[in-house]
Amino acid sequence: INFGDMDEAEARKWPDLMAIVEASVKPERQLLGENADARRRKERWWQWGRWTPALDAAIAGLDRVLAIARVGQHGAFAALPACMVCSEQLVVFPLDTHAAFCALQSRPHELWARFFGSSMKDDLRYTPSDCFETFPFPVDWTTDAALEAAGQAYYQFRAELMVRNDEGMTKTYNRFHDPDERHPDIERLRALHAAMDRAVLDAFGWTDIATDCEFLLDYEIDEATWGTKKKPWRYRWPEPTHDEVLARLLALNQQRR
């Protein structure tokens, strides 16, 4: 229930909704402390404690938005209904095209995010100021036709695959990065990811860079003491490709400053 910045009198024009908030929210708000934020929450108990009018304005008119978990193992983006109330643990982008999804989900953006973002244990902590705002996107990246086609093919197949297998994003990408996983559907998902990478690299004009991937460890491990734990495999570009793309992105970032 979102009353936005309505005052109490205006909010009471919806008595059924107001009764729910008054019974469920107001008692808890009255138990808060006495600092400025707590007092505001107690006084305006029918409003959200952390309302984001800038986000609401940015996504107005959109049917869906793109989002990524602030902390996650695989750095996976997904489309969500724009009317959904999103957790603070999500980073939400006022973008609704498959072209935008393609650019964000591609390996050029992922390697940039992993290079500049922080981490929590072994997971990526996606910070928009470091990972998104600094990334030198291709020209017209939200509307490019080739990116749109590649992103749509990948997104639709991934969605169908998860529904068909009754598996979420984490399980799907665990299989994606498993060197022992050779199911045709996972191989197809890998190929579609390479097609997205190809489209993004071509949008930059970097047609000379190959998209071939290998199963490589994310970090060195001590084989003697690792035991039976799952190894940190990732299906990714070999180091020479990774380093070359990162170097070009860094140079492009400097040129655009």
C-alpha positions in Angstrom: 0.0 0.0 0.0 1.7 3.2 -1.2 0.1 6.5 -0.3 3.1 8.4 -1.7 3.4 11.8 -0.1 -0.3 12.2 0.7 -1.3 13.8 4.0 -3.5 11.9 6.4 -6.7 13.5 5.3 -6.1 12.6 1.7 -5.0 9.0 2.5 -8.2 8.5 4.5 -10.2 8.8 1.2 -9.2 5.1 0.9 -10.6 3.9 4.3 -10.2 0.2 3.7 -6.5 0.6 2.8 -6.0 3.1 5.6 -7.5 0.7 8.1 -5.0 -2.0 7.1 -2.0 0.4 7.6 -3.4 1.8 10.8 -3.8 -1.7 12.3 -0.6 -3.2 11.0 1.9 -0.4 10.7 1.0 2.4 13.1 1.5 0.3 16.3 5.0 -0.7 15.2 5.9 2.9 14.3 5.0 4.1 17.7 7.7 1.9 19.2 10.4 3.6 17.3 13.0 5.8 19.0 13.3 9.6 19.2 15.8 10.6 16.5 14.6 12.7 13.6 14.0 9.8 11.2 12.1 7.8 13.8 9.9 10.8 14.8 9.0 11.4 11.1 8.1 7.8 10.7 5.9 7.9 13.8 4.2 11.2 12.8 3.6 10.1 9.2 2.9 6.4 9.9 0.7 5.9 6.8 3.7 6.7 4.5 6.5 4.4 3.6 9.6 4.8 5.8 11.9 5.0 2.7 9.9 6.4 -0.1 11.8 6.9 -3.4 10.0 9.6 -5.4 12.9 9.9 -7.8 12.6 6.2 -8.8 8.8 6.5 -9.1 9.2 9.4 -11.5 11.9 7.6 -13.5 9.8 4.5 -14.1 6.5 6.3 -14.6 5.0 5.1 -17.9 7.1 2.0 -18.1 5.6 -1.5 -18.1 8.7 -3.1 -16.7 12.2 -2.3 -15.4 15.5 -4.1 -15.2 16.9 -5.1 -11.9 19.9 -6.9 -10.3 20.5 -8.1 -6.7 22.9 -5.8 -4.9 24.8 -8.9 -3.9 24.8 -12.1 -5.9 27.0 -14.8 -7.2 26.2 -14.6 -10.9 25.4 -10.9 -11.7 22.1 -11.8 -13.3 19.7 -9.2 -14.6 15.9 -9.7 -14.8 12.9 -7.7 -15.9 10.3 -6.9 -13.3 6.8 -5.3 -13.5 7.3 -1.5 -13.0 4.4 -1.6 -10.5 6.2 -4.0 -8.2 7.4 -2.8 -4.9 11.1 -3.7 -5.0 13.3 -4.6 -2.1 16.1 -2.3 -1.1 18.4 -5.2 -1.9 17.7 -4.7 -5.6 19.3 -2.2 -7.9 16.5 -1.0 -10.3 17.1 0.5 -13.7 14.4 2.6 -15.5 15.1 0.6 -18.7 12.6 -1.7 -20.5 14.3 -2.8 -23.7 16.0 -6.1 -24.5 18.8 -4.0 -26.0 19.5 -2.6 -22.5 19.3 -6.1 -21.0 21.8 -7.3 -23.6 24.3 -4.6 -22.8 24.0 -5.1 -19.0 24.0 -8.9 -19.1 26.9 -9.2 -21.5 30.4 -10.1 -20.4 31.9 -6.7 -21.2 29.7 -5.2 -18.5 30.1 -8.1 -16.2 33.9 -7.9 -16.2 33.7 -4.2 -15.7 31.4 -4.7 -12.7 33.6 -7.3 -11.2 36.7 -5.1 -11.7 35.2 -2.0 -10.1 32.5 -3.4 -7.8 33.2 -4.7 -4.4 32.4 -8.1 -3.1 30.8 -9.9 -0.2 32.6 -13.2 0.4 32.8 -14.6 -3.2 29.8 -12.7 -4.5 29.6 -9.6 -6.6 28.3 -6.5 -4.8 26.9 -4.4 -7.6 27.2 -0.7 -6.8 25.6 1.5 -9.5 28.0 4.4 -8.9 31.0 2.2 -9.7 29.6 -0.5 -12.0 26.9 1.3 -14.0 27.6 5.0 -14.1 31.2 4.6 -15.1 30.7 2.0 -17.8 31.2 3.4 -21.3 28.2 1.9 -23.0 28.1 1.6 -26.8 26.3 4.4 -28.7 22.5 4.0 -28.7 22.8 0.9 -26.5 19.2 1.0 -25.3 17.8 1.0 -28.8 20.3 -0.8 -31.0 18.5 -3.3 -33.2 21.2 -6.0 -33.0 21.4 -5.7 -29.2 17.6 -5.9 -29.1 17.5 -9.1 -31.1 20.3 -10.8 -29.2 18.9 -9.8 -25.8 15.4 -10.9 -26.6 16.5 -14.3 -27.9 18.6 -14.9 -24.7 16.0 -13.5 -22.3 13.1 -15.5 -23.7 15.0 -18.7 -23.9 16.3 -18.3 -20.3 12.8 -17.6 -19.0 11.4 -20.7 -20.9 14.3 -22.8 -19.6 13.7 -21.8 -16.0 9.9 -22.5 -16.2 10.5 -25.8 -18.0 12.9 -27.0 -15.4 11.2 -25.4 -12.4 14.6 -23.8 -11.5 15.4 -20.3 -10.5 18.2 -18.0 -11.6 20.8 -19.4 -9.2 20.3 -23.0 -10.1 20.2 -22.2 -13.8 23.5 -20.3 -13.7 25.1 -22.9 -11.5 24.5 -25.3 -14.3 25.7 -22.7 -16.9 29.1 -22.5 -15.2 29.4 -26.2 -14.4 32.1 -27.9 -16.7 30.3 -31.2 -16.3 27.0 -29.8 -17.5 26.4 -30.7 -21.2 22.7 -30.7 -21.5 21.6 -29.2 -24.9 19.5 -26.5 -23.2 22.5 -25.3 -21.2 24.7 -25.4 -24.3 22.1 -23.3 -26.1 22.0 -20.8 -23.3 25.8 -20.5 -23.5 25.6 -20.0 -27.2 23.0 -17.3 -26.9 25.2 -15.6 -24.2 28.0 -15.6 -26.7 25.7 -14.0 -29.3 24.9 -11.2 -26.9 28.6 -10.7 -26.3 29.2 -10.6 -30.1 26.5 -8.0 -30.5 27.9 -5.8 -27.8 31.5 -6.1 -29.0 30.3 -5.3 -32.5 28.4 -2.2 -31.2 31.7 -1.0 -29.8 33.4 -1.7 -33.2 35.5 -4.4 -31.7 34.9 -7.1 -34.4 38.4 -8.5 -33.9 37.7 -9.8 -30.4 36.6 -13.5 -30.2 33.8 -14.5 -27.8 35.2 -18.0 -27.1 34.9 -19.0 -23.4 36.6 -21.6 -21.2 35.8 -23.1 -17.8 38.2 -21.4 -15.5 38.4 -21.0 -11.8 37.4 -17.6 -10.4 40.4 -17.8 -8.0 43.3 -20.1 -7.1 42.5 -22.9 -4.7 44.7 -25.4 -2.8 43.9 -28.7 -4.4 45.5 -30.6 -1.6 43.1 -29.1 1.0 40.0 -28.2 -1.0 38.5 -31.6 -0.6 35.0 -32.3 -2.0 33.8 -28.7 -2.0 32.4 -27.3 -5.2 35.1 -25.6 -7.1 34.6 -22.0 -8.2 34.3 -22.6 -11.9 33.1 -19.9 -14.2 32.4 -20.2 -17.9 34.2 -17.0 -19.0 36.7 -15.5 -21.4 40.3 -16.5 -21.1 42.6 -14.0 -19.5 44.0 -12.4 -22.7 40.5 -11.7 -24.0 39.4 -10.4 -20.6 42.4 -8.1 -20.3 42.1 -6.8 -23.8 38.4 -5.9 -23.4 39.0 -4.3 -20.1 41.9 -2.2 -21.5 39.7 -1.0 -24.3 36.8 -0.1 -21.9 39.2 1.8 -19.7 40.5 3.7 -22.6 37.0 4.5 -23.8 36.1 5.6 -20.3 39.0 8.1 -20.3 38.1 9.4 -23.8 34.5 10.2 -22.7 35.4 12.1 -19.5 
